[in-house]
């Protein structure tokens, strides 16, 4: 049995090299850039009006209020106006190109048109360049506007669109298969016998993957039959990563580790000093990764976040895919047998004086109902057996932390 830290080190040191792919912009949300994005145009591509008003020469309104001749208007997308002669002002809309000859824009609130529309009074002077965004102010040709390994969120999508990158090179998402084992399991839509339960692990694992912007391939339930499991694992190995839940413990019908060895996988660890989640398996065959997660639902969830997320996130190009950890004040005493790092359900809150961490009552690694009330887990160190109320403790925030309400 190895420590959580050593297990994670083994996982991360055995990742294959990342690969990249050229994809359409519409599919890029949630991906990571495989290279820098270099501006292929100036932004803005012309001197741009920063607000509605009148484009004019600043020297013509130094003694404002003054009247100038009205020279028409220029709209955003309406084409460029001709050069503006001295002594004139042209109505201009936000985003429109400033005509040659004009060097400033006075906001419309500081102007007044004459009743006949032929003259416009500029009530206050403006400085040269005022209310104008100059050509190339936001980016010039050749500038790096998005760095390599940048996560593509909504703002990055807008940047890509700004420069016409309809296709973009990103780090490839790994193909992930999910396989669930156990004679006792039936699918969600089926009615279980008295000795059966519905398959909740497939739902939680696929949901955890989708929160990482990875759409998994679900291979279904495999019964506790060694030959059938071997066949299905071989099928799963056609993908980049295979996640199996159940069948990895010490029971008579837990065949996963035997099957891994028969198929030539190198098992790098099979027991981790953590609670819940001790019978977690990590194996590799060339560039293929296999995670064997325990069958109890909370164990499955916790093992995924500690080992699968860090691995897959890095393959996707994320620099820091691990769940964030905070330190906060413990709101009640906690006891725990020493020897294994425990990840126990909690409610973490940020208040006026910092983080607080409230341990939640639950009934063990099968109690997904109790665990579902948590937005974090207390990280209980392996070498300790007691933590007192008021101590500052470490909590790992769950992946949907910001969406949870009490």
VOPAGU-2260 file (C-alpha; in pm, 1 decimal, decimal comma):
REM VOPAGU-2260
SITE   aa  ch    i         X         Y         Z
SITE  UNK   A    0       0,0       0,0       0,0
SITE  UNK   A    1     143,3     336,6    -102,0
SITE  UNK   A    2      65,4     691,9       2,8
SITE  UNK   A    3    -165,2     919,8    -192,6
SITE  UNK   A    4     128,6    1140,8    -279,2
SITE  UNK   A    5     336,2     849,7    -415,3
SITE  UNK   A    6      36,9     715,2    -608,9
SITE  UNK   A    7     -21,5    1051,2    -777,3
SITE  UNK   A    8     347,7    1079,3    -855,2
SITE  UNK   A    9     334,7     739,6   -1029,8
SITE  UNK   A   10      27,3     841,0   -1229,0
SITE  UNK   A   11     178,2    1167,1   -1349,2
SITE  UNK   A   12     517,7    1015,3   -1430,8
SITE  UNK   A   13     354,8     753,9   -1654,5
SITE  UNK   A   14     144,3     979,5   -1874,8
SITE  UNK   A   15     199,9     949,2   -2250,5
SITE  UNK   A   16     298,8    1251,5   -2454,0
SITE  UNK   A   17      18,2    1491,0   -2540,4
SITE  UNK   A   18    -108,6    1508,6   -2896,5
SITE  UNK   A   19    -271,2    1800,4   -3076,9
SITE  UNK   A   20    -549,1    1835,8   -3329,5
SITE  UNK   A   21    -683,6    2105,7   -3559,4
SITE  UNK   A   22   -1052,3    2156,5   -3477,9
SITE  UNK   A   23   -1329,9    2396,7   -3572,4
SITE  UNK   A   24   -1376,0    2701,4   -3353,1
SITE  UNK   A   25   -1728,3    2592,9   -3256,7
SITE  UNK   A   26   -1576,4    2285,1   -3087,0
SITE  UNK   A   27   -1293,1    2467,2   -2910,1
SITE  UNK   A   28   -1469,2    2577,9   -2591,8
SITE  UNK   A   29   -1304,6    2407,3   -2294,8
SITE  UNK   A   30    -996,8    2299,6   -2492,6
SITE  UNK   A   31    -640,3    2424,5   -2446,6
SITE  UNK   A   32    -433,1    2595,6   -2715,0
SITE  UNK   A   33    -144,8    2382,3   -2837,5
SITE  UNK   A   34      46,6    2690,0   -2956,9
SITE  UNK   A   35      36,8    3069,0   -2929,5
SITE  UNK   A   36    -217,2    3276,1   -3122,1
SITE  UNK   A   37     -47,2    3556,4   -3316,6
SITE  UNK   A   38    -246,3    3856,2   -3438,8
SITE  UNK   A   39    -283,6    3854,6   -3817,7
SITE  UNK   A   40    -446,9    4198,7   -3822,7
SITE  UNK   A   41    -452,5    4523,7   -3628,0
SITE  UNK   A   42    -730,4    4567,7   -3371,7
SITE  UNK   A   43    -897,4    4799,8   -3422,5
SITE  UNK   A   44    -819,7    4803,6   -3794,9
SITE  UNK   A   45    -883,3    5181,5   -3809,5
SITE  UNK   A   46    -908,9    5477,0   -3573,9
SITE  UNK   A   47   -1236,3    5389,7   -3401,4
SITE  UNK   A   48   -1491,3    5613,3   -3231,5
SITE  UNK   A   49   -1517,7    5516,0   -2866,1
SITE  UNK   A   50   -1863,2    5668,8   -2822,7
SITE  UNK   A   51   -2150,4    5839,8   -3001,9
SITE  UNK   A   52   -2083,6    6205,4   -3078,0
SITE  UNK   A   53   -1916,3    6427,5   -3335,8
SITE  UNK   A   54   -1577,8    6374,7   -3499,3
SITE  UNK   A   55   -1391,2    6703,9   -3538,9
SITE  UNK   A   56   -1058,0    6882,0   -3512,4
SITE  UNK   A   57    -967,1    6963,5   -3154,1
SITE  UNK   A   58    -814,7    7294,6   -3260,0
SITE  UNK   A   59   -1155,0    7405,0   -3398,2
SITE  UNK   A   60   -1320,1    7384,2   -3054,1
SITE  UNK   A   61   -1049,6    7522,3   -2825,5
SITE  UNK   A   62   -1273,0    7826,1   -2754,8
SITE  UNK   A   63   -1592,2    7622,8   -2705,8
SITE  UNK   A   64   -1877,4    7671,6   -2705,5
SITE  UNK   A   65   -1844,6    7713,2   -3082,6
SITE  UNK   A   66   -2060,4    7632,9   -3384,7
SITE  UNK   A   67   -1933,7    7412,1   -3665,1
SITE  UNK   A   68   -2087,2    7315,4   -3997,2
SITE  UNK   A   69   -2265,5    6980,5   -3992,0
SITE  UNK   A   70   -2093,0    6744,2   -4240,4
SITE  UNK   A   71   -2321,8    6438,0   -4229,1
SITE  UNK   A   72   -2272,5    6114,2   -4037,3
SITE  UNK   A   73   -2068,7    5795,5   -4033,7
SITE  UNK   A   74   -2207,6    5471,5   -3889,8
SITE  UNK   A   75   -2039,2    5154,5   -3773,3
SITE  UNK   A   76   -2031,2    4930,0   -4076,8
SITE  UNK   A   77   -2146,9    5211,9   -4303,1
SITE  UNK   A   78   -1818,2    5259,8   -4483,5
SITE  UNK   A   79   -1550,7    5522,7   -4438,6
SITE  UNK   A   80   -1633,7    5889,6   -4470,8
SITE  UNK   A   81   -1426,5    6126,5   -4678,6
SITE  UNK   A   82   -1172,2    6360,4   -4525,7
SITE  UNK   A   83   -1319,7    6614,6   -4282,7
SITE  UNK   A   84   -1241,5    6978,5   -4372,3
SITE  UNK   A   85   -1154,3    7233,1   -4101,2
SITE  UNK   A   86   -1449,3    7401,1   -3932,3
SITE  UNK   A   87   -1681,9    7104,2   -3973,0
SITE  UNK   A   88   -1810,7    6822,7   -3750,3
SITE  UNK   A   89   -1949,6    6488,9   -3858,5
SITE  UNK   A   90   -2189,0    6280,1   -3649,9
SITE  UNK   A   91   -2026,0    5950,4   -3562,8
SITE  UNK   A   92   -2149,9    5634,3   -3394,8
SITE  UNK   A   93   -1958,4    5414,0   -3150,1
SITE  UNK   A   94   -1736,0    5172,8   -3342,5
SITE  UNK   A   95   -1733,9    5374,1   -3666,0
SITE  UNK   A   96   -1408,1    5471,7   -3839,3
SITE  UNK   A   97   -1295,4    5826,5   -3764,4
SITE  UNK   A   98   -1260,4    6020,8   -4092,1
SITE  UNK   A   99    -925,3    6156,8   -4203,8
SITE  UNK   A  100    -874,7    6509,9   -4078,6
SITE  UNK   A  101   -1062,4    6452,3   -3750,3
SITE  UNK   A  102    -847,9    6397,3   -3443,0
SITE  UNK   A  103   -1106,7    6374,6   -3162,5
SITE  UNK   A  104   -1468,0    6293,4   -3084,8
SITE  UNK   A  105   -1688,4    6501,2   -2858,5
SITE  UNK   A  106   -1960,2    6298,3   -2689,5
SITE  UNK   A  107   -2311,9    6374,2   -2804,4
SITE  UNK   A  108   -2411,5    6490,5   -2455,3
SITE  UNK   A  109   -2180,9    6792,7   -2500,1
SITE  UNK   A  110   -2332,1    6898,7   -2834,2
SITE  UNK   A  111   -2651,5    7051,4   -2977,3
SITE  UNK   A  112   -2776,8    7052,6   -3337,8
SITE  UNK   A  113   -2937,6    7367,3   -3479,8
SITE  UNK   A  114   -3309,9    7349,5   -3564,1
SITE  UNK   A  115   -3234,6    7344,7   -3936,6
SITE  UNK   A  116   -2973,0    7069,9   -3887,3
SITE  UNK   A  117   -2701,7    7261,7   -4070,1
SITE  UNK   A  118   -2492,4    7357,2   -3767,9
SITE  UNK   A  119   -2383,4    7187,0   -3448,9
SITE  UNK   A  120   -2276,8    7360,0   -3127,9
SITE  UNK   A  121   -1983,8    7200,9   -2945,3
SITE  UNK   A  122   -2029,0    7305,3   -2584,6
SITE  UNK   A  123   -1691,0    7197,2   -2442,3
SITE  UNK   A  124   -1342,3    7161,5   -2588,2
SITE  UNK   A  125   -1177,9    6822,1   -2637,5
SITE  UNK   A  126    -816,6    6714,4   -2650,8
SITE  UNK   A  127    -658,7    6555,9   -2958,1
SITE  UNK   A  128    -720,0    6180,4   -2949,6
SITE  UNK   A  129   -1003,5    6206,4   -2697,6
SITE  UNK   A  130   -1273,3    5937,7   -2734,6
SITE  UNK   A  131   -1082,2    5769,8   -3018,6
SITE  UNK   A  132    -931,1    5421,9   -2999,6
SITE  UNK   A  133    -636,0    5435,9   -3239,2
SITE  UNK   A  134    -555,1    5174,2   -3501,5
SITE  UNK   A  135    -376,4    4875,9   -3347,3
SITE  UNK   A  136    -434,1    4998,2   -2990,9
SITE  UNK   A  137    -560,0    4659,9   -2866,5
SITE  UNK   A  138    -333,0    4444,2   -3082,4
SITE  UNK   A  139     -89,1    4493,1   -3366,7
SITE  UNK   A  140       2,2    4243,3   -3636,7
SITE  UNK   A  141     250,8    3994,6   -3490,5
SITE  UNK   A  142     147,9    4037,5   -3127,3
SITE  UNK   A  143      89,4    3720,6   -2923,9
SITE  UNK   A  144    -270,1    3766,6   -2810,7
SITE  UNK   A  145    -323,9    3418,5   -2659,8
SITE  UNK   A  146     -33,9    3220,8   -2516,1
SITE  UNK   A  147      26,4    2849,7   -2572,1
SITE  UNK   A  148    -149,2    2626,6   -2316,7
SITE  UNK   A  149    -418,9    2888,9   -2263,2
SITE  UNK   A  150    -758,0    2747,5   -2164,8
SITE  UNK   A  151   -1024,4    2846,3   -2416,5
SITE  UNK   A  152   -1315,9    3005,1   -2237,4
SITE  UNK   A  153   -1582,7    3243,1   -2372,7
SITE  UNK   A  154   -1343,5    3541,3   -2388,7
SITE  UNK   A  155   -1079,7    3336,1   -2570,9
SITE  UNK   A  156   -1345,7    3220,2   -2816,7
SITE  UNK   A  157   -1413,9    3586,4   -2895,1
SITE  UNK   A  158   -1041,9    3652,4   -2949,1
SITE  UNK   A  159   -1015,5    3359,5   -3190,0
SITE  UNK   A  160   -1317,9    3485,7   -3380,5
SITE  UNK   A  161   -1178,2    3840,3   -3390,4
SITE  UNK   A  162    -881,9    3722,0   -3595,6
SITE  UNK   A  163   -1078,2    3483,3   -3814,7
SITE  UNK   A  164    -940,6    3159,6   -3672,9
SITE  UNK   A  165   -1221,8    2930,9   -3781,4
SITE  UNK   A  166    -993,0    2635,7   -3708,8
SITE  UNK   A  167    -756,9    2620,3   -3413,6
SITE  UNK   A  168    -490,3    2377,0   -3294,6
SITE  UNK   A  169    -557,1    2245,3   -2944,7
SITE  UNK   A  170    -432,1    1966,0   -2722,8
SITE  UNK   A  171    -639,4    1659,5   -2800,4
SITE  UNK   A  172    -885,2    1530,7   -2545,8
SITE  UNK   A  173    -813,1    1165,2   -2468,1
SITE  UNK   A  174   -1072,0     906,8   -2570,0
SITE  UNK   A  175   -1204,4     765,2   -2246,8
SITE  UNK   A  176   -1409,8     450,2   -2196,8
SITE  UNK   A  177   -1606,1     369,4   -1879,5
SITE  UNK   A  178   -1681,6      10,9   -1777,1
SITE  UNK   A  179   -1871,6     -92,5   -1463,3
SITE  UNK   A  180   -1847,9    -440,0   -1309,7
SITE  UNK   A  181   -2074,7    -636,8   -1079,7
SITE  UNK   A  182   -2347,7    -903,9   -1088,4
SITE  UNK   A  183   -2543,2    -695,0    -841,9
SITE  UNK   A  184   -2587,0    -402,2   -1081,7
SITE  UNK   A  185   -2867,3    -309,1   -1318,9
SITE  UNK   A  186   -2900,7      -0,3   -1533,6
SITE  UNK   A  187   -3091,4     303,4   -1409,6
SITE  UNK   A  188   -3403,1     235,5   -1614,9
SITE  UNK   A  189   -3429,7    -128,7   -1496,7
SITE  UNK   A  190   -3602,0    -263,9   -1187,0
SITE  UNK   A  191   -3352,8    -437,2    -955,1
SITE  UNK   A  192   -3424,2    -766,5    -783,8
SITE  UNK   A  193   -3408,3    -767,0    -403,8
SITE  UNK   A  194   -3039,3    -860,1    -424,9
SITE  UNK   A  195   -2949,0    -594,2    -683,7
SITE  UNK   A  196   -2888,2    -218,7    -695,9
SITE  UNK   A  197   -2894,1      37,4    -975,6
SITE  UNK   A  198   -2571,0     141,0   -1142,3
SITE  UNK   A  199   -2487,5     482,9    -993,4
SITE  UNK   A  200   -2111,6     472,9   -1058,7
SITE  UNK   A  201   -2147,3     506,8   -1433,5
SITE  UNK   A  202   -2357,6     818,7   -1379,6
SITE  UNK   A  203   -2111,8     982,6   -1139,7
SITE  UNK   A  204   -1796,9     899,3   -1338,4
SITE  UNK   A  205   -1939,2    1009,8   -1671,8
SITE  UNK   A  206   -2063,2    1329,7   -1505,1
SITE  UNK   A  207   -1717,5    1395,8   -1358,5
SITE  UNK   A  208   -1568,2    1348,6   -1704,4
SITE  UNK   A  209   -1820,3    1582,1   -1863,8
SITE  UNK   A  210   -1733,8    1850,6   -1609,1
SITE  UNK   A  211   -1383,5    1820,2   -1756,5
SITE  UNK   A  212   -1525,8    1867,9   -2107,8
SITE  UNK   A  213   -1457,4    1502,1   -2192,7
SITE  UNK   A  214   -1740,2    1299,7   -2345,0
SITE  UNK   A  215   -1679,3     936,7   -2244,4
SITE  UNK   A  216   -1780,5     615,8   -2418,7
SITE  UNK   A  217   -1987,5     405,0   -2181,7
SITE  UNK   A  218   -1926,6      33,1   -2234,6
SITE  UNK   A  219   -2197,4     -83,8   -1996,2
SITE  UNK   A  220   -2203,4    -334,2   -1711,8
SITE  UNK   A  221   -1988,1    -645,1   -1722,4
SITE  UNK   A  222   -2076,0    -938,9   -1501,7
SITE  UNK   A  223   -1838,3   -1101,3   -1254,0
SITE  UNK   A  224   -1706,3   -1339,8   -1518,1
SITE  UNK   A  225   -1336,7   -1347,9   -1591,0
SITE  UNK   A  226   -1365,7   -1426,7   -1961,5
SITE  UNK   A  227   -1630,6   -1160,8   -2020,1
SITE  UNK   A  228   -1427,2    -904,5   -1828,4
SITE  UNK   A  229   -1115,4    -987,6   -2032,5
SITE  UNK   A  230   -1309,8    -933,9   -2354,6
SITE  UNK   A  231   -1453,3    -600,8   -2238,8
SITE  UNK   A  232   -1122,4    -471,7   -2104,7
SITE  UNK   A  233    -960,4    -556,1   -2438,2
SITE  UNK   A  234   -1236,3    -351,7   -2603,8
SITE  UNK   A  235   -1174,5     -64,4   -2361,7
SITE  UNK   A  236    -804,1     -64,7   -2444,0
SITE  UNK   A  237    -891,0      49,5   -2795,3
SITE  UNK   A  238    -938,5     392,4   -2634,0
SITE  UNK   A  239    -668,3     605,6   -2472,7
SITE  UNK   A  240    -793,7     565,3   -2116,7
SITE  UNK   A  241   -1013,0     297,8   -1960,4
SITE  UNK   A  242   -1188,0     357,0   -1628,6
SITE  UNK   A  243   -1329,7      51,6   -1452,2
SITE  UNK   A  244   -1533,6      68,6   -1134,9
SITE  UNK   A  245   -1560,0    -235,6    -908,5
SITE  UNK   A  246   -1383,8    -571,2    -930,0
SITE  UNK   A  247   -1054,3    -434,6    -794,7
SITE  UNK   A  248   -1079,3    -539,7    -430,3
SITE  UNK   A  249    -985,3    -871,5    -264,5
SITE  UNK   A  250   -1309,9   -1064,4    -310,9
SITE  UNK   A  251   -1337,9   -1403,0    -478,3
SITE  UNK   A  252   -1504,7   -1247,6    -782,8
SITE  UNK   A  253   -1283,7    -938,2    -810,3
SITE  UNK   A  254   -1104,5   -1031,1   -1131,9
SITE  UNK   A  255    -983,3    -696,7   -1263,2
SITE  UNK   A  256    -619,5    -718,9   -1151,5
SITE  UNK   A  257    -588,3   -1075,8   -1282,0
SITE  UNK   A  258    -732,1    -971,2   -1617,2
SITE  UNK   A  259    -496,4    -673,3   -1635,8
SITE  UNK   A  260    -197,7    -903,3   -1591,6
SITE  UNK   A  261    -329,0   -1151,3   -1849,2
SITE  UNK   A  262    -361,9    -869,0   -2104,3
SITE  UNK   A  263      -5,1    -751,8   -2046,5
SITE  UNK   A  264     -77,4    -440,8   -1843,6
SITE  UNK   A  265     181,2    -319,3   -1598,3
SITE  UNK   A  266      12,2    -260,5   -1263,4
SITE  UNK   A  267     186,6      36,3   -1103,2
SITE  UNK   A  268     -15,8      29,9    -782,0
SITE  UNK   A  269    -320,6    -154,0    -651,6
SITE  UNK   A  270    -370,5     -25,4    -296,4
SITE  UNK   A  271    -349,0     333,6    -175,8
SITE  UNK   A  272    -335,2     455,2     183,7
SITE  UNK   A  273    -651,3     660,2     150,2
SITE  UNK   A  274   -1001,9     647,9     290,1
SITE  UNK   A  275   -1228,2     593,2     112,0
SITE  UNK   A  276   -1067,5     440,0    -196,7
SITE  UNK   A  277    -795,4     202,5     -73,2
SITE  UNK   A  278    -837,9     -61,8    -352,5
SITE  UNK   A  279    -754,9     181,4    -635,0
SITE  UNK   A  280    -556,5      36,6    -925,5
SITE  UNK   A  281    -348,4     215,5   -1186,4
SITE  UNK   A  282    -205,5      24,7   -1481,8
SITE  UNK   A  283     -46,5      99,1   -1815,2
SITE  UNK   A  284      12,4     -77,4   -2144,7
SITE  UNK   A  285     231,2     126,1   -2377,8
SITE  UNK   A  286      36,9     451,7   -2425,9
SITE  UNK   A  287    -288,1     318,1   -2279,5
SITE  UNK   A  288    -387,9     401,9   -1922,0
SITE  UNK   A  289    -626,4     205,2   -1703,2
SITE  UNK   A  290    -776,2     319,0   -1373,7
SITE  UNK   A  291    -950,3      59,6   -1160,0
SITE  UNK   A  292   -1169,4     244,1    -910,7
SITE  UNK   A  293   -1340,2      87,4    -607,3
SITE  UNK   A  294   -1705,4     -10,1    -635,7
SITE  UNK   A  295   -1849,4     191,8    -347,2
SITE  UNK   A  296   -1981,0     518,9    -494,2
SITE  UNK   A  297   -1802,8     763,2    -263,7
SITE  UNK   A  298   -1477,0     568,5    -306,3
SITE  UNK   A  299   -1522,5     589,5    -683,3
SITE  UNK   A  300   -1582,8     964,6    -666,8
SITE  UNK   A  301   -1287,7    1039,4    -438,0
SITE  UNK   A  302   -1042,1     819,0    -627,0
SITE  UNK   A  303   -1142,2     980,9    -955,5
SITE  UNK   A  304   -1077,7    1332,9    -826,9
SITE  UNK   A  305    -743,8    1239,9    -670,6
SITE  UNK   A  306    -594,4    1045,0    -961,2
SITE  UNK   A  307    -803,5    1042,8   -1280,0
SITE  UNK   A  308    -870,1    1416,1   -1295,4
SITE  UNK   A  309    -502,7    1517,6   -1256,3
SITE  UNK   A  310    -400,9    1270,8   -1528,8
SITE  UNK   A  311    -669,1    1350,7   -1785,0
SITE  UNK   A  312    -645,9    1723,3   -1721,5
SITE  UNK   A  313    -277,2    1724,5   -1803,1
SITE  UNK   A  314    -335,3    1518,5   -2117,4
SITE  UNK   A  315    -589,7    1784,9   -2220,9
SITE  UNK   A  316    -323,8    2053,3   -2170,0
SITE  UNK   A  317    -442,4    2202,6   -1842,8
SITE  UNK   A  318    -154,8    2334,3   -1634,2
SITE  UNK   A  319    -341,2    2295,1   -1302,4
SITE  UNK   A  320    -624,8    2042,8   -1338,6
SITE  UNK   A  321    -620,4    1934,0    -973,3
SITE  UNK   A  322    -912,9    2047,3    -761,6
SITE  UNK   A  323    -834,0    2362,7    -561,4
SITE  UNK   A  324    -748,1    2326,3    -195,4
SITE  UNK   A  325    -805,3    2586,5      74,6
SITE  UNK   A  326    -725,6    2613,0     443,6
SITE  UNK   A  327    -998,4    2706,6     684,0
SITE  UNK   A  328   -1117,9    2691,3    1042,1
SITE  UNK   A  329   -1258,5    2352,7    1144,9
SITE  UNK   A  330   -1602,9    2395,0    1297,4
SITE  UNK   A  331   -1608,6    2077,1    1508,2
SITE  UNK   A  332   -1375,6    1805,1    1639,0
SITE  UNK   A  333   -1288,3    1515,0    1407,9
SITE  UNK   A  334   -1155,8    1168,0    1489,4
SITE  UNK   A  335   -1010,3     922,6    1242,0
SITE  UNK   A  336    -795,1     610,1    1265,0
SITE  UNK   A  337    -439,4     697,9    1167,4
SITE  UNK   A  338    -260,7     530,8     878,1
SITE  UNK   A  339    -456,3     648,0     573,1
SITE  UNK   A  340    -526,5     995,4     435,4
SITE  UNK   A  341    -901,3    1046,2     464,8
SITE  UNK   A  342   -1121,1    1255,9     238,4
SITE  UNK   A  343   -1435,3    1324,1     436,9
SITE  UNK   A  344   -1746,5    1518,6     326,9
SITE  UNK   A  345   -1762,8    1881,4     437,8
SITE  UNK   A  346   -1918,3    2217,5     367,2
SITE  UNK   A  347   -1661,9    2490,1     297,8
SITE  UNK   A  348   -1757,7    2857,8     309,8
SITE  UNK   A  349   -1574,8    3185,5     262,9
SITE  UNK   A  350   -1675,1    3442,3     522,6
SITE  UNK   A  351   -1553,5    3783,6     643,9
SITE  UNK   A  352   -1264,1    3626,4     835,9
SITE  UNK   A  353   -1170,0    3357,8     582,6
SITE  UNK   A  354   -1264,2    2999,4     508,9
SITE  UNK   A  355   -1457,5    2775,2     744,1
SITE  UNK   A  356   -1486,1    2397,5     706,5
SITE  UNK   A  357   -1779,4    2211,0     857,1
SITE  UNK   A  358   -1748,9    1829,7     856,7
SITE  UNK   A  359   -2072,2    1656,5     757,0
SITE  UNK   A  360   -2215,8    1342,8     907,4
SITE  UNK   A  361   -2219,7    1042,7     676,5
SITE  UNK   A  362   -2235,1     665,2     695,0
SITE  UNK   A  363   -1931,1     548,8     505,4
SITE  UNK   A  364   -1808,8     493,4     151,2
SITE  UNK   A  365   -2142,8     359,5      25,6
SITE  UNK   A  366   -2334,7     666,7     151,1
SITE  UNK   A  367   -2353,2     872,2    -166,9
SITE  UNK   A  368   -2668,8    1038,2     -30,6
SITE  UNK   A  369   -2476,1    1187,7     260,3
SITE  UNK   A  370   -2179,6    1272,9      38,6
SITE  UNK   A  371   -2406,2    1457,3    -206,6
SITE  UNK   A  372   -2465,2    1724,0      61,7
SITE  UNK   A  373   -2096,4    1823,6      51,6
SITE  UNK   A  374   -1924,6    2092,1    -153,3
SITE  UNK   A  375   -1576,8    1990,8     -32,0
SITE  UNK   A  376   -1386,0    1719,8     149,5
SITE  UNK   A  377   -1172,6    1760,6     458,8
SITE  UNK   A  378    -825,0    1622,0     394,7
SITE  UNK   A  379    -744,1    1433,9     715,6
SITE  UNK   A  380    -367,5    1362,3     728,0
SITE  UNK   A  381    -264,9     995,3     751,1
SITE  UNK   A  382     -40,1    1051,3    1051,5
SITE  UNK   A  383    -312,9    1204,7    1267,3
SITE  UNK   A  384    -609,9    1059,8    1454,3
SITE  UNK   A  385    -769,4    1378,8    1590,4
SITE  UNK   A  386    -824,3    1735,3    1471,2
SITE  UNK   A  387    -974,2    1987,6    1711,8
SITE  UNK   A  388   -1242,1    2245,8    1650,3
SITE  UNK   A  389   -1076,5    2577,4    1565,1
SITE  UNK   A  390    -775,5    2424,5    1390,4
SITE  UNK   A  391    -692,1    2536,9    1038,9
SITE  UNK   A  392    -737,9    2234,6     815,3
SITE  UNK   A  393    -710,1    2160,9     446,4
SITE  UNK   A  394   -1021,8    2115,5     234,5
SITE  UNK   A  395   -1042,3    2011,4    -130,6
SITE  UNK   A  396   -1325,5    2186,9    -314,6
SITE  UNK   A  397   -1543,0    1957,9    -525,6
SITE  UNK   A  398   -1562,2    2018,4    -902,8
SITE  UNK   A  399   -1909,0    2175,0    -890,3
SITE  UNK   A  400   -1832,8    2378,7    -577,9
SITE  UNK   A  401   -1956,9    2708,3    -720,4
SITE  UNK   A  402   -2288,8    2560,2    -827,1
SITE  UNK   A  403   -2380,4    2413,1    -489,8
SITE  UNK   A  404   -2619,0    2583,3    -250,0
SITE  UNK   A  405   -2711,1    2479,9      97,8
